[in-house]
Amino acid sequence: MNKIEVIKKGKEKYVSVKLSPAQTINTREAELLRKGQVYQLINPDIGVKRKTELIYRVTNYMSLKEYLQAVTSKKGFLNMVLSVLDMVNESQRLMLSTKNFLISTNYIFVEPGTRTLMYVYLPIINYDVESDIKHFFQSLAFETVFNQLEDCGFVKEYIAYFGNHPNFSIYDFELFMRQMNGESVAPGDKQSDKEIEFKGADLKPQENIMMYAHPSKLLGGQQASVVGTTVLGAPEYGTTVLAPEELNRVIYPYIVRVSNGEKVSVNKKNFSIGQSASVDYMVSGNNAVSRNHAEIIIQNGDYFVLDKGSTNGTYIDDERLQVDTLTEIKPGQMLRFANESYEFNV
């Protein structure tokens, strides 16, 4: 049995997983995590000497258990459940073992700035602990503080589902959840018949990997519409013909906060940054940043920064930007809001 614990050292917080003598690191999976090919999977540090411990730095996240203590709306709850289901589907596509996820509200984390769910995956050979995923989903309803100003009848319907389906099926449960969410699509289909407003795609695009965001990826949601026509006669896992809209799909960049390593997905064409609660990314712990400080703007495949009249300025490679003037930024350049520095990447 693996020893798994959350460790706090000063201001730092980690999840530590000790390997048993019969276990080894799966190098393919470890490399996938290291390259960040799935943005929501936290990259672990692997013990250098004997490789007997995985250490996940989660300082900048709160546990899902903590997050659920705040009042949660119906939309937030459904998106949370669908996010976990979507990660299960994504892991199968990448040939990752579902049982190697730590499916627990103690070990699933929330990125506060974007409200993205972040997961601990164990790249371990011979990991022999089976997660009770049915129990996880069932218990979520009892760990969540629901908004009593809304109609909470959906909670009773959600709880009743598990009693009515003793032989739990991920496929059937996902179909039930998407229908409850107002979608008329089958599980795994990324296209909805209704427009859903949400905050943005949280997966980081990588070379040779096509990733599309579903609104469930975020607890408070953007809709990334994916239009595709499956080739007639091809198997379900076969080729998909891309529609013209996909050929011009947006590649969303990300920024990394130098002071603490926080990674932020820029998941909208107009992405606002500042101290206000209404911006897309709120810079925590720095009063030098203005309430509505700046925007990162995506136009025709290029990236620009716009200072919104901030008090202490916006900088690219230490050159202060003119107010309300688009300035192009390239991958690898340094972006600074007041005295808070970020590395810009795609």
C-alpha positions as CSV (number, residue, x, y, z in Angstrom):
1,M,0.0,0.0,0.0
2,N,1.4,3.4,-1.0
3,K,1.7,6.1,1.7
4,I,0.0,9.2,0.4
5,E,-0.1,12.5,2.4
6,V,-0.3,16.2,2.1
7,I,2.8,17.9,3.5
8,K,3.1,21.6,4.5
9,K,6.6,23.2,4.8
10,G,6.2,26.8,5.6
11,K,4.2,28.4,2.8
12,E,4.8,25.4,0.5
13,K,2.4,22.5,0.1
14,Y,3.0,19.1,-1.5
15,V,1.4,15.8,-2.1
16,S,3.9,13.0,-1.4
17,V,3.4,9.5,-2.7
18,K,5.9,6.8,-1.5
19,L,6.4,3.8,-3.9
20,S,6.4,0.3,-2.7
21,P,9.4,-2.1,-3.5
22,A,7.4,-3.8,-6.2
23,Q,6.6,-0.5,-8.0
24,T,8.6,1.4,-10.7
25,I,8.2,4.6,-12.6
26,N,6.4,4.4,-16.0
27,T,8.9,6.4,-18.1
28,R,6.4,7.1,-20.9
29,E,3.8,8.5,-18.6
30,A,6.3,10.4,-16.6
31,E,7.6,12.1,-19.8
32,L,4.0,13.0,-20.8
33,L,3.5,14.7,-17.4
34,R,6.9,16.4,-17.6
35,K,6.1,17.9,-21.1
36,G,2.7,19.2,-19.8
37,Q,0.8,17.5,-22.6
38,V,-2.3,17.6,-20.5
39,Y,-2.4,21.0,-18.7
40,Q,-4.6,19.7,-15.9
41,L,-2.2,16.9,-14.8
42,I,0.3,18.2,-12.1
43,N,3.9,17.3,-13.0
44,P,5.6,15.5,-10.1
45,D,9.2,15.7,-9.0
46,I,10.7,12.2,-8.9
47,G,13.1,11.3,-6.2
48,V,16.6,11.4,-7.9
49,K,18.5,8.7,-5.9
50,R,16.2,5.7,-5.7
51,K,13.1,7.0,-7.5
52,T,10.9,5.9,-4.6
53,E,8.8,9.0,-4.1
54,L,6.6,11.2,-6.2
55,I,6.3,14.8,-5.0
56,Y,3.5,17.1,-6.4
57,R,3.8,20.8,-5.6
58,V,0.3,22.1,-4.9
59,T,1.1,25.3,-3.1
60,N,-0.9,27.5,-5.5
61,Y,-4.0,25.3,-5.4
62,M,-6.8,24.6,-2.9
63,S,-8.1,21.1,-2.5
64,L,-11.5,20.3,-4.0
65,K,-12.7,19.5,-0.5
66,E,-11.8,23.1,0.6
67,Y,-13.4,24.6,-2.5
68,L,-16.7,22.8,-1.9
69,Q,-17.1,24.5,1.4
70,A,-18.0,27.7,-0.4
71,V,-21.5,27.9,-1.9
72,T,-21.8,26.1,-5.2
73,S,-24.4,26.8,-7.9
74,K,-26.1,24.1,-10.0
75,K,-24.0,25.1,-13.0
76,G,-20.7,24.9,-10.9
77,F,-21.6,21.5,-9.5
78,L,-22.5,20.0,-12.9
79,N,-19.4,21.4,-14.5
80,M,-17.3,20.0,-11.7
81,V,-18.7,16.5,-12.2
82,L,-18.3,16.7,-16.0
83,S,-14.8,17.9,-15.6
84,V,-13.8,14.7,-13.8
85,L,-15.7,12.6,-16.4
86,D,-13.9,14.5,-19.2
87,M,-10.5,13.8,-17.7
88,V,-11.4,10.1,-17.5
89,N,-12.2,10.2,-21.2
90,E,-9.0,12.1,-22.0
91,S,-6.8,9.7,-20.0
92,Q,-8.2,6.8,-21.9
93,R,-7.3,8.5,-25.2
94,L,-3.7,9.1,-24.0
95,M,-3.5,5.4,-22.7
96,L,-3.3,6.4,-19.1
97,S,-4.8,4.1,-16.5
98,T,-7.9,5.5,-14.8
99,K,-7.0,3.7,-11.6
100,N,-3.8,5.7,-11.3
101,F,-5.6,9.0,-10.7
102,L,-6.1,10.0,-7.1
103,I,-9.9,10.4,-7.3
104,S,-10.6,12.1,-4.0
105,T,-11.6,15.6,-3.0
106,N,-8.4,15.6,-0.9
107,Y,-6.2,15.1,-3.9
108,I,-8.1,16.9,-6.7
109,F,-7.2,20.5,-6.7
110,V,-8.6,23.8,-7.9
111,E,-6.5,26.6,-9.5
112,P,-8.1,29.7,-7.9
113,G,-7.4,32.2,-10.7
114,T,-9.1,30.2,-13.4
115,R,-11.1,27.6,-11.3
116,T,-9.6,24.8,-13.3
117,L,-9.5,21.3,-11.8
118,M,-6.0,19.9,-11.5
119,Y,-5.3,16.2,-11.0
120,V,-2.7,14.0,-9.4
121,Y,-1.8,11.1,-11.7
122,L,0.7,8.4,-10.6
123,P,3.0,7.3,-13.4
124,I,3.6,4.0,-11.6
125,I,3.8,0.4,-12.8
126,N,2.1,-2.0,-10.5
127,Y,-0.1,0.5,-8.8
128,D,-2.6,-1.8,-7.3
129,V,-5.2,0.5,-5.6
130,E,-8.6,0.6,-7.3
131,S,-10.4,3.9,-6.9
132,D,-14.1,3.6,-6.1
133,I,-15.2,6.1,-8.7
134,K,-18.9,5.5,-8.1
135,H,-18.5,6.3,-4.4
136,F,-16.5,9.4,-5.3
137,F,-19.3,10.8,-7.5
138,Q,-22.0,9.8,-5.0
139,S,-20.3,11.4,-2.1
140,L,-19.8,14.7,-4.0
141,A,-23.4,15.6,-3.3
142,F,-22.9,15.3,0.4
143,E,-19.6,17.3,0.5
144,T,-21.0,20.3,-1.5
145,V,-22.6,23.3,0.0
146,F,-25.4,24.1,-2.5
147,N,-26.9,27.5,-3.1
148,Q,-30.2,27.4,-1.3
149,L,-31.5,30.4,-3.3
150,E,-31.6,28.1,-6.3
151,D,-34.0,25.2,-7.0
152,C,-32.0,22.3,-5.6
153,G,-34.3,19.6,-6.9
154,F,-31.5,18.4,-9.2
155,V,-29.5,17.3,-6.1
156,K,-32.3,14.8,-5.2
157,E,-32.3,13.5,-8.8
158,Y,-28.5,13.2,-8.7
159,I,-28.5,11.2,-5.5
160,A,-31.3,9.0,-6.7
161,Y,-29.3,8.0,-9.8
162,F,-26.9,5.9,-7.8
163,G,-29.6,4.0,-6.1
164,N,-31.4,3.4,-9.4
165,H,-28.2,2.1,-11.1
166,P,-26.5,-0.5,-8.9
167,N,-24.3,-1.6,-11.8
168,F,-22.5,1.8,-12.3
169,S,-21.4,2.6,-15.8
170,I,-19.2,5.7,-16.6
171,Y,-20.8,5.9,-20.0
172,D,-24.4,5.9,-18.8
173,F,-23.5,8.3,-15.9
174,E,-21.9,10.8,-18.3
175,L,-25.0,10.7,-20.5
176,F,-27.2,11.4,-17.5
177,M,-25.0,14.3,-16.5
178,R,-24.9,15.9,-19.9
179,Q,-28.7,15.7,-20.2
180,M,-29.0,17.3,-16.7
181,N,-26.6,20.0,-18.0
182,G,-29.0,20.7,-20.9
183,E,-26.9,19.0,-23.6
184,S,-28.4,16.8,-26.2
185,V,-25.2,15.0,-27.1
186,A,-23.8,11.5,-26.5
187,P,-20.9,11.1,-24.1
188,G,-17.5,12.1,-25.7
189,D,-19.1,14.4,-28.2
190,K,-17.7,17.9,-27.7
191,Q,-20.5,19.8,-29.5
192,S,-23.5,21.1,-27.7
193,D,-26.8,22.2,-29.2
194,K,-26.9,25.3,-27.1
195,E,-24.5,28.2,-26.6
196,I,-22.9,28.0,-23.2
197,E,-20.9,30.9,-21.8
198,F,-17.8,30.0,-19.9
199,K,-14.3,31.3,-19.1
200,G,-12.1,29.4,-21.4
201,A,-10.3,26.3,-22.7
202,D,-7.8,25.1,-20.1
203,L,-5.9,22.5,-21.9
204,K,-2.5,23.6,-23.1
205,P,-2.0,22.9,-26.9
206,Q,1.0,20.7,-27.6
207,E,2.7,19.5,-30.8
208,N,1.1,16.5,-32.4
209,I,-1.7,16.4,-29.9
210,M,-5.2,17.8,-30.8
211,M,-7.0,18.9,-27.6
212,Y,-10.4,20.6,-27.5
213,A,-11.9,22.2,-24.5
214,H,-15.3,21.2,-23.2
215,P,-17.2,23.6,-20.9
216,S,-17.0,21.1,-18.1
217,K,-13.2,21.6,-18.0
218,L,-13.8,24.7,-15.8
219,L,-15.9,25.0,-12.8
220,G,-17.4,28.2,-14.2
221,G,-17.0,27.6,-17.7
222,Q,-16.0,28.9,-22.2
223,Q,-17.4,26.8,-25.0
224,A,-14.9,25.7,-27.6
225,S,-17.0,24.6,-30.5
226,V,-15.6,21.6,-32.4
227,V,-17.1,20.7,-35.7
228,G,-16.1,17.5,-37.4
229,T,-17.5,14.9,-39.8
230,T,-16.6,11.3,-39.2
231,V,-15.6,9.4,-42.4
232,L,-18.4,7.0,-43.3
233,G,-17.5,3.4,-42.8
234,A,-14.6,4.2,-40.6
235,P,-14.4,2.7,-37.0
236,E,-15.3,5.0,-34.1
237,Y,-11.6,5.6,-33.3
238,G,-10.7,6.3,-36.9
239,T,-10.1,9.4,-39.0
240,T,-12.1,12.6,-38.6
241,V,-12.5,15.0,-41.5
242,L,-12.0,18.5,-40.1
243,A,-14.4,21.3,-41.1
244,P,-12.9,24.6,-42.3
245,E,-13.6,26.2,-38.9
246,E,-11.2,23.8,-37.2
247,L,-8.4,24.5,-39.7
248,N,-8.3,28.1,-38.3
249,R,-8.6,27.1,-34.6
250,V,-7.1,29.3,-32.0
251,I,-4.0,28.2,-30.2
252,Y,-4.3,29.6,-26.7
253,P,-1.0,30.6,-24.9
254,Y,-0.2,30.5,-21.2
255,I,1.8,32.6,-18.8
256,V,4.0,31.4,-15.9
257,R,4.3,33.5,-12.8
258,V,8.0,33.8,-12.0
259,S,7.6,34.3,-8.2
260,N,5.8,31.0,-7.6
261,G,5.6,29.0,-10.8
262,E,1.8,29.5,-11.1
263,K,0.7,28.5,-14.7
264,V,-2.2,30.5,-16.1
265,S,-4.0,29.5,-19.3
266,V,-4.9,32.4,-21.5
267,N,-8.1,30.9,-22.6
268,K,-10.0,33.7,-24.4
269,K,-9.3,35.9,-27.3
270,N,-9.6,38.9,-25.0
271,F,-8.2,37.9,-21.6
272,S,-8.3,40.4,-18.8
273,I,-5.8,40.6,-15.9
274,G,-5.9,42.6,-12.7
275,Q,-7.0,42.7,-9.1
276,S,-10.8,43.0,-9.7
277,A,-12.9,39.9,-9.1
278,S,-14.5,40.5,-12.6
279,V,-11.3,39.9,-14.6
280,D,-10.4,36.6,-16.2
281,Y,-7.2,36.2,-14.1
282,M,-6.8,37.9,-10.7
283,V,-3.2,38.5,-9.6
284,S,-3.2,37.5,-6.0
285,G,-1.1,39.0,-3.3
286,N,0.2,42.1,-5.1
287,N,-1.5,45.5,-4.6
288,A,0.8,47.1,-7.1
289,V,-1.3,45.5,-9.9
290,S,-4.3,47.6,-10.8
291,R,-7.9,46.4,-10.7
292,N,-8.3,46.3,-14.5
293,H,-4.6,46.3,-15.3
294,A,-4.2,44.8,-18.8
295,E,-5.4,42.4,-21.5
296,I,-3.8,39.7,-23.6
297,I,-5.5,39.7,-27.0
298,I,-5.4,37.1,-29.8
299,Q,-5.8,38.3,-33.3
300,N,-5.3,36.3,-36.5
301,G,-2.9,33.9,-34.8
302,D,-0.8,36.6,-33.2
303,Y,-0.7,37.7,-29.6
304,F,-0.8,41.3,-28.2
305,V,-0.8,43.0,-24.8
306,L,-2.9,46.0,-24.1
307,D,-2.3,48.2,-21.0
308,K,-5.7,49.5,-19.6
309,G,-4.3,52.6,-18.0
310,S,-2.7,50.8,-15.0
311,T,-1.0,52.9,-12.3
312,N,2.3,51.0,-12.3
313,G,2.5,50.0,-16.0
314,T,2.7,46.9,-18.2
315,Y,6.0,45.8,-19.6
316,I,7.4,43.4,-22.3
317,D,11.0,42.6,-21.6
318,D,11.3,45.6,-19.3
319,E,9.9,48.1,-21.9
320,R,6.9,49.9,-20.7
321,L,3.9,49.8,-23.0
322,Q,1.8,52.8,-24.1
323,V,-1.7,52.9,-22.6
324,D,-4.5,51.5,-24.8
325,T,-2.0,50.5,-27.6
326,L,-1.7,47.0,-28.9
327,T,1.9,45.7,-28.5
328,E,2.8,42.3,-30.0
329,I,4.4,39.7,-27.7
330,K,6.2,36.5,-28.8
331,P,6.7,33.2,-27.0
332,G,9.6,33.3,-24.6
333,Q,9.3,37.0,-23.9
334,M,8.8,38.3,-20.3
335,L,5.6,40.1,-19.4
336,R,5.4,42.3,-16.3
337,F,2.4,43.8,-14.6
338,A,3.7,46.5,-12.3
339,N,6.4,44.4,-10.5
340,E,4.9,41.0,-11.1
341,S,6.8,39.1,-13.8
342,Y,5.5,36.3,-16.1
343,E,7.0,34.3,-18.9
344,F,4.8,34.2,-22.0
345,N,4.6,30.8,-23.9
346,V,2.5,28.9,-26.4
